[in-house]
Amino acid sequence: MDERHELLMTIDGMTCDGCVNAVRRIVHRLDPQADVAVDLDHARARILTCADTLEIADALDKGGYPARAMTM
């Protein structure tokens, strides 16, 4: 199994709790064991996952939530 890593991502297009849940579902499709903490007020998420960063950003973008990794 791949090692988990922490991502901090900015995510555009989130306006409500439904959006937050959609973002979580998108990430969990790629990694069901991911820990996803979404901050709606600041349009970002902290994700602990085994999935590839670009794969997550691409899936979120396709789901209508343009995302990009932030440096920590």
Buried (B, 14 or more C-beta within 10 A) or exposed (E): EEEBEEBBBEBEBBEEEEBBEBBBEBBBEBBEEBEBEBEBEEBBBBBBBEBBBEEBBEBBBEBEBEBEBEEE
